[in-house]
Amino acid sequence: MSRVLAAVLLVAFAPAVRAADDDPKEIVARAVKAHGGEEFLTKHQAVQTSEKGKINVPGLGEVDFTDDSAYMLPDKSKNTIEFEAMNLKVRFVAMSNGGTVTVDATVNGQAADLGTNFKEAYKIVPHLLRVAHLAPLLKDKGFELSLIGEDKVEEKKVIGVRVIQKGQKDVSVYFDKETGLLAKMEYQTVDSSNGKEITEERIVKEYAKNKDGIPIPKKLLVKQDGKTFAEIETVEMKYLEKLDESEFKK
């Protein structure tokens, strides 16, 4: 009798399981739950992060860098990046506020011009942050989700969803099938050194939990056209309800 009952239950529930795997909205909903839940993510619209790592800089090679960043949904972000190489101390601040991007750079304390390519590359950042926050994908009707299917990221089984929004680049997001956590984002952007279009991947290699038990990406790998561009470690990451508007002004 137990075998018969098990077979009946398997037949009854198998379509529902398949539907969840095939429904991009259900896949994202599971990811939202894994990352703290819709209520938490909707309440906490801002994030501050401190990172360190290694980055490949054209003409300088691999250098150690730090990045203090902040964002507030839907369209505000700021990155302050610093590194030293070949007796050069470089610091630049990139900001996006309501679609307006500004970039200020100094080399050994003197103002420097990074050109237009870096500004062009930074334009996609607020969109990527909204996608990575996940909750907007369920709440904002401007997002369209389509199934990519199963794949592997760093030997982990993942399932992919393509995020489409009018006026923005498509973003492919891949979630760990076991945990539901975001494993990779892939999208088209421009090379900040030459302006050519490239494929960039942001891969989360390891997660850790903060004091509130929320998973945060601890170690990340960034690839450009399949080659390692940066290896990043999160020093601190804080979810906040909001940040002061002055944080995103020159």
N, C-alpha and C positions, 0 to 999 in steps of 0.2 A: 504493500500500500504506500509506503513512504517513497518508493521509487516512482510510482505513478504520480503521486502528489508533486514530487520534485520536477518531473517532466512537465506537468501541467503549469507549474509556476514558471519554469524556464520559458515555455512557449508564451505565456502571458506577459512576462516582463521583458523578454528579448527585444520586441519592437520599440519599447520605451527607451531602452538603453541605446539602441541604434539611433533613435531619433535625437537623443541628447548629444551623441557623438557627431551627428550630421547637422545639428542646428547651431549655427555660429553664435547666436544670441545666448543659447544655453551654455556654450563653451565659455563665453566671456563672463556670464553670470557666475559660473563656477570659479573662474579666476578672481573675480571681484570678491567673492567669499573668502578665497584663500589669502587675499591680500588685506584682509581686515573687515570686509563686509561693506555693503553699499552705504549703510548709515554712517559708518566711520569715514569712508572716503569722501562722501558728499559733504560731511561736516567739516572735514579738514581739506580746505581748498588750497593750502600753501605748504611748501616744503623747503627746508633749508638743509643743504648738504655740504660736507667738507670731505674732499677726496685728495688722494695722492697717487702717484704712479709713474709710469714711464710712457713717453710719447715720442713718435718719430717726427722730427721737424726738418723740412727740406733745407739742405745746406748745412745742417748742424748734426744730423743723425739722432740717435736715441738719447733723450735727456730726461732727468727726473723733474716732475712738475707737481704743483698743487693747484687745486681748483675749489674755490669757495663759491657755491651757487645758491640761487634761490629762485623760486617761481611761485606765482599765484594765478590760479585759473581765473579767466580763460586765456589771457593773452599777455602775461607779464613774466619776463624771465631775466636773469642776470648771472653772468659768469665772470669771476675774477681769477685769471690764470697767471701763474708766475713760474719762471724757470731760469736757470743760469747755465750758460755754455760758452766756452771759448772767450772767457772774460766779459761776457755779455750778460747783463741782468735784465731780463725781459718781463714786462708786466702788461697785460692788457685786460680791459674790461669791456665786455660785450653785453648790451642790453636790448631788449625788445619790449615795447610798451604800446599796446594798442596797434600793433603792426608797424610801428616806427622802430627801426634798428639803428643803434649807434655803437661805434667801436672806438675806444680810446686806447692807445698803446704808448708805452715808453720803453726805451732801451738805455740802460745806465742813467735813468732819470730824465732823459731827453725825449720829447715827443717824437713819435715815429708814425709813418703812414703805412698801414698794412694793405692799402689798395682796396678795391671793391670786391674782390673774390671772397674774403673772409666775411664781409657783411652779407653777401649773397648766400653763403653757406649757412649763416646763422638764422636766416629768415625762417627756416623750417622748424627751428627749435621749439617755439611755443606749441606748434601743432603736435610734435612728437611727445611733448610733456603731457598734453591733454590725453593723447592715446595711451601713454604709459600709466596715467592715473586711473584708467580703466572705467571708473564709474560713469564718466561722460558718454562712453560708448553705448550705455544702456538708457541714459536719460535724454540725450540730445538727438532729436529726430534728424538732424543734419548728417549724422553718420549712417552709412550703409555698410553692412557686414556680409561677407560671402565666405564660404568654406574653401580653404586651400586643401586640407587633408592631412594625413599623417606623414611624419618625416622624422629625422633624427637631428638633434643639436648636442654636440659634445657627448655623443653616445647615449643621450637620453631620448626616449620616445616622446615625441611631441605631436600636437595637432595644431594646424595653422589656420588663421582667420585673416582675411584681407579687409582692411579698414579703408573705406572710400568716403571722401568728403569733397564736395564741389569747391574748386579753387585751391585744393591742396594736393600734394603728392600722395599717392596710395602708400599705405604702410602695411607690411605683412607682420603679424604678431604670432608667435609660436608659444604654446603653453605646455608645460610638463604634464604628460598624461597621468602620472601618478599623483602629483601634488596640486596641480592646477596653477602653479606659479608661472609667471612670465619667464620664458627661457631665452627668447630672442626677438628683436625688432629688426626688420630689414626694409630699406627704402632707398630711393634715388636722391642724391644731393649733388653738390658741386665740390670739387677739390679746392680748398681754400688757397692753395698755392698757384694754381693755374686756371681755375674756372671751368675745367672740364667736368662733365657729368660722370658720376661714379656711383657704384652700389656700396652702401655702408651697412654694416651689421653691428648691432650692439648685443652682445651675448652675456647673459648672467651665468657665471660659472659657479657661484656659491651664494647662498643666502644666510643671513643671521637674523635673530629676532631682537628688536629693541626692548626697552624696559616695559613697554605696554604689550609686548608679545606680538607685535606686528612684524612680519617678514620684511627685511630690507636687503637690497642687493649688496652683498659684501665684496665680491670680486667680479669685475667685468672685463670683457675683452672686446675691443673695437677693431673691426676689419674694414678695409677699404679695397674694393675689387679683389677680395680674397686674401689680401696681405695684412699682417698685423700692423695696426696704426697706433694703438694705445692699450696698455694694461693698467687697470684702475682698481684701487682699493678704497672702499668707503670708510672714512674715519668716524664720521658722525652723520646721522640723518634724522631730522626732526619733522614730524607732521604738525602743522599749525592750522588754526581756523582761518587766520588771515595774517598778512604782513602790512606794515605801514606803506602807503603809496609812495612815500619819499624814497623807499628802498630802490625804486625803479626809475628814478630821475637822475639826470646828470648832475 
